[in-house]
Amino acid sequence: MTTIVLVEQDLGRAMNVASRVICMLEGRVVLDRPAAGVTRDEITKAYFGLHHRADEDRSAS
């Protein structure tokens, strides 16, 4: 098996070749899923920390 790490700003281009999506925020993995099961919106939220902050807000309540 061969692994290639692709760092790409063009999400469409990355999704065309990716089998797995791993998104990091501030040095932590916030999204790690097969590419076929993740949406552009989920990736965008993970990239900007939106879903992560919402999870923290819910756990603080």
C-alpha angles and dihedrals in degrees: 000000000000125000123202121189112212121190106193134163093199102081094191092054092047093049091051091065105024125103092181133028121213116178122190129199121189092343096311129105107243099168129030115163142128109279092234091061101047129081130219088245092055091051092048092050091048092047092053094038094244099132092039093055092046090054091050091048091052093049092049091056 
